[in-house]
Amino acid sequence: MRAMTPTVVRIDAHSPQGRLLDASQPIIDVEDEGYTRGDGVFETMLCVDGAVRKLPRHLARLDHSAQLLQVWNPGEDSWRAALDLALQSAAEGTTTSLGREHTVKLLVSRGVPSEQPYGLVIVSPVPASTITQRTDGVTALLLPRGHDPAEDTSLPWLLSGAKTLSYAINMAVLRYVRTLGAQEAVFIGTDRRILEGATSSVIVAHRTESGVRISTPEPNHGILPGTTQGAIFAGARDEGWEVGFGPLYPADLMEADAVWLASSVRLLAPVTQLNGQALATDDQLTLTLTEFLRTR
């Protein structure tokens, strides 16, 4: 069965508030550098019952990425107007325990060399496979990153901390682990330090005598700061939980009371197996951390 056509709104100099496009027709120029070179930035968000979650966090990260690439960013007012138009025009979302869910992508492309950059808002129902990973969890493999991403932070042309359209490596690693029977990958550094998932942040929980401690790898070591991880940590602090920022190593994951891969649309996918070893999971902690995301 063919997937439902997404809703697409374009923002440019002629349409600063956005204009609705016919997504069943060609809308990308053959010379568009966002697609021929991966020269652009994006954010992916979850929308539940018409409300986009963590929008300020995503807009801030998108702006940071655009500044690193020195590419035009439409700005908050334009994005919000285009989002309203796209969501009003979107097909029915996927019905889940949270409500009606849509995936919302904000994208900025360098565009055609002879023209100006532009933005897109793309809205589609959340895939059923994404919901399944929330409930059933995922199996993962540890894979070397190839170099320490902390080395990139002093070299601005390597775009450390930017969420760019150049996602070929992220997709390649997912295809690779699937040939080995796993679903996800967790990158490690040359010193075996845990970095991040292929398209997610790593969150680890340990129950202590005083409550719960949750940890994530250090975001200042070339790791893309996760908006979902940030919102969960804000909720945990409000509840008086202890939070930490690594360093984390494979043993910390193996010995944890729960490990999740966190991302905006999938939310929290419990890691049920790592390198063939079963990991502990905790349904109550998963539910609690998911609740932290409802109002953030």
N, C-alpha and C positions, 0 to 999 in steps of 0.2 A: 504494500500500500504506500502510495506516494505521500511524503510528509506535507503538511499544510504549508502553503506559501506564507512566509513571514510578512509582517507589516514593516515598511521602511519609510523613514522621513529623512530628507536631506536638508542640511544647513549650509548655506554659502553666502557670499556677499549679496546676492540677489534675493535670498530668502533667509534673513537672519533669525526669523521665528520658526523656520522649517516649512517644507512643503512635502506633501504626501506623494510617494512614487508608486508606480505599478510594478510590484516586485515580480510579476509574471513575465515582464518584459526586460530586455537587457538594460542595465543601468550603470555598468562599469565600462569605461573607455579602455581600449586595448593598450594604451600607453600610460595608464594610471600607475604611478610609482608606489602607491600603497600596496598594490598587488603584484607588480612586476619586480619590485625590490624590497617589499616588506617595510617601506618607509612610512611609518605612521604609528599611532598608538591606539590603545583601546582599553575599555573596562567592561566587565560583564557583571550584571547585577540580577538579583531576584526581585520580582514584583509579586506581591500577594494581595489579592482583592483590590487591585488598582493602585496599591501603594508600593513605591520602590523602596527597598530596604537599604539603609546605610548610604543614601545618596550623597550627603556631604563628604563622607570619607572617599567615595569613588571619584567625585568631582575634584577633590583636592589631589588625589593620586594621579588622575588624568592630567591635571594642570602641571604637576611636577614632571610627568613623563614628557609632555609637550615642550616644556622649557628645556629639558635635556636634549631633545631632538631639534630644538629651535624651529618648531612647526606651529602654525597658527592654531589657537584653541578658540572655539566660538564663545566661550564664557558661560557663566551659570544661568543667566537669564535666557539665553538662546537654547541651552540644553533643556531647561525646564519647560519652555514653551513647546519645543519639539517633542519632548517626552509626553506632554499632555495630549498632543495631536496623535502621536503614535498609539498611545494606550486607548484613547477614545475610538480609534479605528481598528484595533486589534481583534483577532478572532478570540473565541472563548478559550480561557486558559485550562490547564490541567487541574482537575479537582483532586485535592489531597487533604490530609488531616489539617493542614494549615489554612486551606482556602483554595481560591483559584490562582494558580501559579503561572507566571510567564518568565521567560528569560529575556532580559533586556541588555543589549550591547550598545555601548557608545563607541564610536570609531572616528578617528581623524586620519585622513590620508593626505599625503603630500600632493596627490592629484596628478593631472597631466602637466608636463613641464611648461606648456604655454599658458596655463591657467592657474588659478589660486587653489590652495588647499580647501578641503571641505569636511564636514562632519556628517555622520549617519547615526540615526537611532534605529535599531533593528529589534523587533519584538516578535517572539514566537512562544508557543506553549512549551513548558518544561518537558523534556523527554521522559518517558516512563522508566528508562534505564537509569536515569539520574536518581529518581525516587527510590528505586530498588537498592542502590548503593547506600542510601541513607539508612534503610531498614536492615539490609542483609550484611552490610560491611563490605570490605575489599581485602584481597590478598595482595601483598606487596613484596618487592625485592629491593635490597640495597644495591645501588650502583654508583661507581665513582663519577664525580662531576668532571674529572679530567684535569682540572686545575682549581686552585683556591680562588673563589670569586672575590675574596677580600682584596686580592691583588688588583682587581679592576677598579676599585673605588677611587684611586688617584689618577686614573686615566679617563677623562670625561668622554672621549670618543668611543669608549666601550659601553657607554650608556648603562652603567651599573645603576640599578634602582628604577629603570624605565620599563614599563609594560608595553612592549612594542609589538607590531604585527609580525615580527620575525619569530614565529613559533615552530619552525621546522624541526629543531632539535627536540623540543618538548613532545611533539607528535611522534617523532622517530623513536624516542625512548619508550613511549607507551606501546608502540607496535612491537618493539623488541621484547619487552617483558611478557607480552601476551603470547609470543611464540614459546615462552618458557612456562606457560600455564598460570601466570600471575595477571593481575589487573592494573596494578599501579607500581610506580617506582619512587623511591626515596633516595635523593642524592646524598653522597657523603664526600667530604673533603679528603685531601691526601693524608691528613692526620686521623682519619676515620670519624671526624666530627660530623654530626647530622646537620644537613643544610635545609632542604625543603623538598616537597614532592614535585613531580613534573609539572603539575598545574595546581598546586595546593600548598598550604602551610601545615607544618607538623605540630600537633599539640599532644602533650603527655600529661597524664594525671597520676599522682600518688596520694593515697589516703594516709593521713598522719594522725597522731594522737589528738591534735588540735583541730583537725578538719581535713581539708583537701588542698593540695598544692598542685598547680598546673604550670607547665613550663613549655617554652618554645625556643628554637635556636635563636642566637643573637641576630637581630635585624641589621646591625651595623657591620656585618661581615659579608656584604655583597648579596644579601638575601632580600628578595622583594618583600616589603612589608605587607602583610595580609590584612585586608579590611575586616574579614570575618574573625581572624585571630584577635585583632585589635578590639573589636566589639565584645568578644567573649571575655577578654581580659578586663575590660572596663566593667562588665557585669560582675566578674569574680571579685574585683576590688570592692565594689559596692557591697558585696555580701561578706566582706572581711576575709576572703580567701587569700592565701599566699600565692603570689605569681613570681615566675622567674624566667630569665632569658639565657638559658644554657650556661656553658656549653653542654651539649647532649651528645652521647655516644651510643652505639648499638645496644650496649648492655642496659642503658637507661630505658630504652624502648622494650627490650625483652623482659625487664623486671617491673614494668609499670603496671598499674591497676587498670589502665586504659590508654589507648593511643588512637588518635583520629587524624585524618587528612581533612583539613578545613578549606572550603572555598565558597564563593558567594551563592551559587545556585545549588550545589550539592549540599551545602551547609556542613554537616559533620558526617563523614564516613568512617565508622569504626574499622580499624585495621585488625582483622581477625587472624591473620597469619603473616609472618615476616620471615623471608628466606626459608620457608618451609616449616617454621616453628610456630605453633599455635600461640597467640597472645591472649591475655585476659581482656575481656570486654565488660562494660558496666552500663547496662541499659538506663539505670537511674541517673548516672552522671551524664550520659548522652542527652537525656531529656532535660536535665537542669541546664547544661550548657546551651542547648538549643533555645531554651526559654530566655536566656540572656540576650538572644538575637532579636527577639520579638519587638522590642522597643528601641533598638539601636541600629 
